[in-house]
């Protein structure tokens, strides 16, 4: 495959129903929020990695305001995941 890495992933995502992709990511993120400790953090970091990869693939086609919003969402999820790792369970 010539060109930029990840184009196959982007093409596959474009063929999927956007609502189902969003709901799937939301379900994994919510599961990560409610599962305690490191297991929840791993799920959240997986969502962060997927969102960061998607953002890097669509960076050129995204407006600056939307880029900032997406970066803030990714940073917020990463902060929550890190907090789940660092804060001990009671």
C-alpha positions in Angstrom: 0.0 0.0 0.0 1.5 3.3 -1.1 1.1 6.5 0.7 0.6 7.3 4.4 0.4 4.4 6.9 -3.1 4.0 8.3 -5.0 4.7 5.1 -6.5 1.2 5.2 -7.8 1.9 8.7 -9.3 5.2 7.6 -10.9 3.5 4.5 -12.4 0.8 6.8 -13.8 3.4 9.2 -15.3 5.4 6.3 -17.3 2.2 5.3 -18.7 1.8 8.8 -21.8 3.4 10.2 -20.6 6.5 12.1 -23.2 6.1 14.8 -22.1 2.5 15.6 -18.4 3.6 15.7 -19.2 6.4 18.0 -21.4 4.2 20.3 -18.7 1.5 20.3 -16.0 4.0 21.4 -18.4 5.5 24.0 -19.2 2.0 25.4 -15.5 1.2 25.8 -14.8 4.6 27.3 -17.7 4.2 29.8 -16.6 0.7 30.6 -13.1 2.0 31.3 -14.5 4.7 33.6 -16.5 2.2 35.7 -14.0 -0.7 35.8 -11.8 -0.1 38.8 -8.0 0.2 38.8 -5.6 -0.7 36.1 -8.1 -2.6 34.0 -10.2 0.5 33.5 -7.1 2.6 32.8 -6.0 0.2 30.1 -9.4 0.4 28.4 -9.2 4.2 28.6 -5.7 4.3 27.2 -6.9 2.1 24.3 -9.6 4.6 23.5 -7.0 7.4 23.8 -4.7 5.6 21.4 -7.5 5.0 18.9 -8.7 8.6 19.0 -5.1 9.9 18.7 -4.5 7.7 15.7 -7.7 8.9 14.1 -6.9 12.5 14.8 -3.5 12.1 13.2 -5.0 10.6 10.1 -7.6 13.4 9.7 -5.5 16.3 10.9 -5.2 18.0 7.5 -9.0 17.9 7.0 -10.0 19.2 10.4 -10.5 22.9 11.3 -8.3 24.4 14.0 -11.2 24.8 16.4 -12.2 21.1 16.0 -8.6 20.0 16.4 -8.3 21.9 19.7 -11.6 20.3 21.0 -10.4 16.8 20.0 -7.0 17.3 21.6 -8.8 18.5 24.8 -11.0 15.4 24.8 -8.0 13.1 24.3 -6.0 14.9 27.0 -8.9 14.6 29.4 -9.3 10.9 28.8 -5.6 10.4 29.2 -5.7 12.4 32.5 -8.6 10.3 33.8 -6.8 7.1 32.8 -3.6 8.2 34.5 -5.5 9.1 37.7 -7.1 5.6 37.7 -3.6 4.2 37.7 -2.2 6.5 40.4 -5.0 6.7 42.8 -5.4 3.6 45.0 -8.7 2.0 45.4 -10.5 2.4 48.8 
